[in-house]
Amino acid sequence: MKLIFLYGLPGVGKLTIARELAKLTGFKLFHNHLTVDLLLSVFEFGSPEFIELREKIWLEVFARSADAQLEGLIFTFAFERTVTDGFIAEVRRAVDSHAGEVVFVNLKCSTDKLEKRLSNPARKAFGKLNSVQQFRELNEAGAFFHPEIPKDGISVDTTNLSPSDAALRIVDELGLNHQTR
């Protein structure tokens, strides 16, 4: 199994691009808010229980997907300070131990474009950050600091790309097969 690990700041287009990527590749989509929203129904964000269960669920889904020999899985992720320092190493272990491969794809865009995207009403569907002011405060406070990402991935600037063009670029750069649907 190939795990496409899409990451970047809130508003860069991770979920929108992931949906396009899933259409192009036929890979399953597991976006981080599925787990986050599940756990927020019971635990406070950042609580020890929330942090522990969130990562256990993510890692178990990766391991089980690889064990089930799915062709691919797309995961969307935004680093923030409650993610444990060893998470990236654990992702690799969970997938590699089942003969899978993790490919990191950094999505980024200009600050102006990112801030415009944050106010998109579709972001409210999964309780995503949708306040420019809150984003600025969190960003200035270092909330989106992330651990070192392996250098073997790719980076895509989504500032001037449509989601479908960004997904196509990822497919091409990673040498993935296109699905005909």
C-alpha positions in Angstrom: 0.0 0.0 0.0 1.1 3.5 -0.7 0.1 6.1 1.9 -0.1 9.6 0.4 0.4 11.8 3.4 -0.8 15.3 2.4 0.1 17.9 4.9 0.2 21.7 5.2 -1.3 24.6 7.0 -5.1 25.0 7.4 -6.6 26.4 4.1 -4.0 25.2 1.6 -6.5 22.8 0.0 -5.7 19.4 1.5 -9.1 17.9 1.6 -10.2 19.4 -1.7 -7.1 18.2 -3.4 -7.3 14.8 -1.7 -10.8 14.3 -3.1 -9.5 15.0 -6.6 -6.5 12.7 -6.0 -8.8 9.9 -4.9 -10.8 10.3 -8.1 -7.7 10.2 -10.2 -6.1 7.2 -8.4 -8.9 5.2 -7.0 -7.2 5.4 -3.6 -9.3 5.6 -0.4 -9.4 8.9 1.4 -9.0 9.1 5.2 -8.9 12.7 6.2 -7.8 13.7 9.7 -11.1 15.4 10.6 -12.9 12.1 10.6 -11.0 11.1 13.7 -10.8 14.6 15.2 -14.5 15.1 14.9 -15.2 11.7 16.4 -13.1 12.4 19.4 -14.3 15.9 19.9 -17.8 14.4 20.5 -16.3 12.9 23.7 -13.1 14.6 24.7 -11.7 18.2 24.7 -9.2 19.0 22.0 -5.7 18.6 23.3 -6.7 16.5 26.3 -4.5 13.5 27.0 -7.3 11.1 26.0 -7.9 13.0 22.8 -4.2 13.0 21.8 -3.7 9.4 22.6 -6.8 8.1 20.9 -6.4 10.3 17.9 -2.9 8.9 17.1 -3.9 5.4 17.9 -6.8 5.5 15.5 -4.8 7.1 12.7 -1.9 4.6 13.1 -4.3 1.6 13.3 -6.1 2.7 10.2 -2.7 3.0 8.4 -1.5 -0.4 9.6 -4.8 -2.2 8.8 -5.0 -0.6 5.3 -1.5 -1.8 4.6 -2.2 -5.2 6.0 -5.4 -5.4 3.9 -3.2 -4.6 0.9 -5.1 -1.6 -0.3 -3.4 -0.1 -3.3 -3.4 3.3 -1.7 -4.7 5.5 1.0 -4.7 9.3 1.1 -4.4 11.0 4.5 -4.8 14.8 5.1 -2.9 16.3 8.0 -2.2 19.7 9.5 0.6 19.7 12.1 -0.2 21.5 15.3 1.4 21.4 18.8 -0.7 18.5 20.2 0.8 16.0 17.7 3.4 14.0 19.5 7.1 14.3 18.4 7.3 10.7 17.4 4.2 10.6 15.2 5.9 10.7 11.9 8.3 7.9 12.8 5.2 5.9 14.1 3.5 6.5 10.7 6.4 5.1 8.9 6.7 2.1 11.2 2.9 1.4 10.9 3.1 1.3 7.1 6.6 0.0 6.5 6.0 -3.0 8.9 3.2 -4.1 6.5 5.3 -3.7 3.4 3.8 -0.4 2.6 5.3 2.9 1.6 4.7 6.5 2.9 5.0 9.4 0.5 4.9 12.9 2.1 3.3 15.7 0.0 3.6 19.2 1.4 0.9 21.5 0.2 1.5 25.2 0.5 0.2 28.5 -0.8 0.6 32.2 -0.4 -0.7 33.7 2.9 -3.1 36.0 1.0 -4.7 33.0 -0.8 -4.7 30.9 2.4 -6.5 33.6 4.4 -9.2 33.9 1.6 -9.7 30.1 1.6 -10.2 30.0 5.4 -13.5 31.9 5.2 -14.9 29.3 2.7 -18.3 28.1 4.2 -17.4 24.5 3.3 -14.7 24.5 6.0 -17.4 24.5 8.7 -18.7 21.1 7.7 -15.9 19.4 9.6 -15.3 22.0 12.2 -12.2 23.3 10.5 -10.5 26.5 11.4 -12.3 29.3 9.5 -11.3 32.5 11.2 -8.4 34.5 9.8 -7.9 36.2 13.1 -7.7 32.9 15.0 -5.4 31.5 12.3 -3.1 34.5 12.7 -3.1 34.2 16.5 -2.4 30.5 16.4 0.3 30.9 13.7 2.1 33.7 15.6 2.0 31.5 18.8 3.7 28.7 17.0 0.7 26.4 17.0 1.5 25.0 13.6 5.0 24.1 14.3 5.8 20.6 12.9 8.5 18.1 13.4 11.0 17.4 10.7 9.4 15.8 7.7 11.5 13.4 5.7 13.1 15.0 2.7 12.0 12.3 0.3 8.6 13.8 -0.3 7.4 16.4 -2.8 6.0 19.9 -2.4 3.2 21.5 -4.4 2.3 25.2 -4.3 -1.4 25.4 -4.6 -1.6 29.2 -4.8 -2.4 29.3 -8.6 -3.5 25.7 -9.2 -7.0 24.4 -9.3 -7.5 21.4 -7.0 -7.7 19.1 -10.0 -4.5 20.5 -11.5 -2.8 20.1 -8.1 -3.9 16.5 -7.8 -2.8 15.8 -11.4 0.7 17.2 -10.5 0.9 14.9 -7.5 -0.1 11.9 -9.6 2.5 12.8 -12.2 5.3 13.6 -9.8 4.7 10.4 -7.9 4.3 8.3 -11.0 0.9 7.0 -9.9 -1.6 5.3 -12.3 -4.6 7.3 -13.4 -8.0 5.7 -13.0 -10.5 5.9 -15.8 -13.9 6.6 -14.3 
